[in-house]
Amino acid sequence: MAIEINGAATQATPRPGQCLRTFLREQGNFGVKKGCDGGDCGACTVHVDGTPVHSCIYPAVRAEGKAVTTIEGLSKDGELHPVQEQFLEGQGFQCGFCTAGMMMTAATFDDEQRANLPRSLKGNLCRCTGYRSIADAVCGHGGDHKHDAGADVSQEKSPAGDATPGQLGDNVPAPAGQAIVTGTARYTLDVPAEQLPGLLHLKLLRSPHAHARIVSIDATAALAVPGVVAVFTHQDAPAQLFSTAQHELYTDDPDDTRVFDDVVRFIGQRVAAVVAESVGAAEAGTRALAVEYEVLDAVFSPHDALLPGAPAIHGEKDGETARISRPQQNVIAEVHTELGSVSDGFANSDFIHEHTYQTQRVQHVAMETHSSIAWLDEEDRLVVRSSTQVPFLVRRTLGRVFDLPEDRIRVVAGRVGGGFGGKQEVLTEDLVALATLKLRRPVQVEFTRTEQFTATTTRHPFTIKLKAGASRDGHLTALQVEVVTNTGAYGNHAPGVMFHGCGESLALYKCANKKVDAQAVYTNTVPAGAFRGYGLSQMIFAIESGMDELAVGIGMDPLEFRLNNMVRPGDDMVSTHPEPEEDVHYGSYGLDQCVALVRDALDRGKERYRAAGLDDLGADWVTGEGAALSMIDTVPPRGHFAHSRVSLEADGRFAVDVGTAEFGNGTTTVHAQLAATALASTASNVAVRQSDTDLVSHDTGAFGSAGTVVAGKATLAAAVELASRLRAVAAVLAGVPENECVLVDGGVVVGGVRTVPLNEIYDAARHQGVQLAAEGNWGGTPRSVAFNVHGFRVAVNTGTGELRILQSVQAADAGVVVNPRQCRGQIEGGIAQALGAVLYEEVKVDDAGRVTTDILRQYHIPSFADVPRSEVYFATTNDSTGPLGAKSMSESPFNPVAPALANAIRNATGIRFGELPIARDKIYLALRDRTLIPN
C-alpha cells in the first residue's frame, strides 16, 4: 500500500517508528519544517485526507493508503491556493519558517474558523511577526491594515504616502515571498540528498553534571553500533581556545571555550560527538558511550559565585591571555565608574527610590533550530552551510580554530529561520568542520528543540540594585546602579552585554551624578549570549521603572518627568564613561515626537473606550496607564564593516551582492530598495545575492541592527557609483555631455530627447572597456541613535490577578523608513516577543543547574491569542548618518515593553513588580497580600 504525496503515489516504505515529517522530507518535500518534534509549533503541518495534522507526531505508517498534501502540493495547475495568494499579498511572514505550516492550517478554515483565529491558530506558533500580518493574510485583508478588531482601531502613520513605487519609502514585498508561500525557499538543511552523496549525521553526548572533569571515554560499544563511523572527543579537538560569540574584533569576548573540553561546566555541555550513516545510528552511538567523570563543586548563583572560596569555574585560565577580568573570582568583565558625586546628589534629593530589579533567562526560540552541514568541494575547500547571522565571522573563527587560511573555507547561509542574536554564535559549525576535515565526507548536525533550551544560549539574567533621586521641581539629582549579570558557564557576549546594557539606558537621561558598578559573572549554568536588545531590555526595565517611582514620589506625571530629564540634541550622552563616545551623535532626533505620539494615542484610546461604553469593567477591575522610553546606538561599537557590489547584468537588470544574512529582518528588501532608489529603478528589477563568503570580501554580520545602517550604506555607495558609470557610458554612446544624461527606470535619457535602454548601455560598456560593476564599503562610524517609546493601558482583576491589555502603542524614531510595512512588522514582532518575556517566558534552572523548561510545551511563547494588536507610529526624522536618512529598527522595539507594562500595572494596582516575569500568579499573590508602595 502506497502513500500518495501531492497527488503522486510513492512506493517508499516508512521505517519502523518513523514520523511523517521526516518521511516527507526524505521524499524531497522540504516545505515541511521541523520546529519542535513535539506537536507544539505547527511548522510541520500537512494535510492527510484533507485534515491538517502535525506531521512530527503523526506516524508515517498511518498515512499508507491516504492522500498527503504538503505546501508544495497546495497549488493546483500552477495557480496559487487562495490562502497562498493572501499570504503573499499581505506579506504574512518574516523569516517564513513557520509560514508553510500556518498556511496549511489556514487553508482548511471556514468562515467560522476565520472569525475565531485565536482558537483556530492555537496550534501554530510564529516568533517573528507578532501575528498581525498573519491575521490580515488569513482574513484576506492583504495590505489594508484598517481592519483591527474591537475598539482599538490602529491609526498608524508612516511617511510612505508619497513614496516612489519600488523605491525608498514604498511597501515593497519581500523578494522571497513567492518561494516562501510555495514552500520552495531553501533553509539550511533543505538540500536534496543527491547533492551531498555520502552524507553523515552527527549527534552529541552531553554532560549530566554541572561541573566535572572527564576522566575517560570508552567508545568501543559506540563504534560497534551498526552505521556508526566515528566518535570525536576532547582528544580529537584542537587545543585552540576561542569564544562562540562573534564580533568584528574577536578580542571583545573571552577565549574560554574549546570544541570539546576535558572539563564540563554546565549540564548539557557537549562531551563527545558520534558520526553515523543515519540520525538513529548516531543517537544509538551516543547512548553506548561510557564516560567516567570526576564530579567537581558547582555554583549556580552569580552572588554565590562572587563569594570567597567559591569554585573557580575558569580558574585555570590566565586572565590576561584569555581576556577574563578575574578568573579566580569568576568575574569575566566589570566596570566601576562615577560621574560627579552621587552622594552629593542624593543629599540634594527630595525623593529617593531604591529597589532591586531582576530579569530572567529568556530563550530566543527561533523556529529553525541551530543546524549546519559541511563538505569538501572540488577544490578541497571546507564548505559550511549554516543557520547563522554572521557567515564571515564564522569563517574567521573556523580558520582560527582549525588553523586554516580563510581562502580554504567558504561559509554559506541559506534563508535563516529566525535569529534574534542567538545565531551570532558558533555552536554547530565547528562540529561539522571537525568531522568533515577528519572523515572527508559531508556531515550534518541539527539541534533538537530540547538542545536549543539546554545547550545553546539565553538572554543574560540581570540583578540591578537601583538608587535614584529627584528634586521636587522634577529633575534627576542622582542615578546609581549596582549590576550583576549571570553569563552562565561561558563568557560569550558577557562584556558587551554588560557594557551595552549600562550604556544607552543611563545615557538617555541628563543627570550630573551617575555611578555604575557592574560585574559579569560565571556560573555553572547554561550559557547566556546575545539576545534582542543586548542587555538594554534588562537595564531599561529597572531604569524606566525607577523613573515612574520618582515621578509618583514627587507628585508629577511620569511622562512629564521624563520630558524634563531626557537628553535633547546638544546634550552629551554619558553613561559609564566620563566622556561621551566620540563617534555617537544625534544623526536625527525624534524622541520628543515619539513621546507625543504615544501620549496622544493613549488619550484617543481612552476616549474610544469611553465612547463605546467599555470603560466600566466592573467593581473587581482597576485600570491604569504606563509608558517607557528607550534609546539605542544604531551600530555596535569598535567596528562593524560591510562590502557590497552592484552590477548591471546583460538583460538590463541589476544585481546586488551583499554578505548580510536574511532571517526575517528584511535586509534583502532594504538592499533592493536602496539600490533601486540610487539607480532610478524599481526593487523588482534588482536581484539580491547574499550570505555567501564567496560573494564579497567581508560583512561583519546581521546583528546590532546593522543590516540597514552599515551594509545598506555599502550598497548605496556602490549603487551611486554604478549610476555615475551608467551615465558616463550613455554620454559617450550618444555624444552628449554627461550632465545631460539622466537615469530612468530601464535606461538613461540622453540630451532630454531619447532613452537608451540598459541592455544597449551594457553592450556599449563592453566596447568602451568600462566595468559596469561598482563596489561599496562602509565602516559603521559615525554612529547615530534611534528611539522607541511604548505605552499601555491595562485592566487588572483585583480578585483573580487577571491582566487585560486594553491598548498597546509604540512610537519609533527610525529615521526615513525604507519600507514602512516591513518596519512595522519588525516592531510588532519585537513587541510580541517582549510581551512573552514580561508575562510568562522563563528558562528555569533547578537547584542542580538543570534546565527544566526544555520543550515548547513547558516554555510558553506567545501564541496568536496572547498578542494584542499594537498601534505603531513613526516619528518624522531624517538621519544624517544612515543610508538616505534611515536608522535601525530591529532590536530596539523589544526594549521599552517590559517597563511600560510594569508601569501600567503599578498605575492600576499601586504595586511595583520588580522581578520578571510578571505572571498572573504573582499578580494575584501581590494583590492578596496588598503590599502597596505609597502613592
Helices and strands as residue ranges (DSSP letters): E 3-5, E 8-10, H 20-26, E 45-48, E 51-54, G 60-63, E 67-69, G 71-73, H 82-90, H 99-106, H 111-114, H 117-120, H 132-138, H 177-182, G 193-195, E 200-206, E 212-218, H 220-223, E 228-232, G 250-252, E 263-264, E 270-276, H 279-288, E 290-295, H 302-305, H 319-322, G 327-329, E 331-339, H 342-347, E 351-358, E 371-376, E 382-386, H 391-402, G 406-408, E 409-412, H 429-439, E 443-446, H 449-455, E 462-470, E 476-488, H 494-507, E 514-522, H 536-554, H 558-565, H 591-611, E 621-633, E 642-648, E 654-658, H 667-678, G 683-685, E 686-690, H 706-709, H 711-734, G 738-740, E 741-744, E 747-750, E 754-757, H 758-768, E 773-778, E 785-797, E 803-813, H 820-839, G 864-866, E 870-874, G 883-885, G 892-894, H 897-909, H 920-929
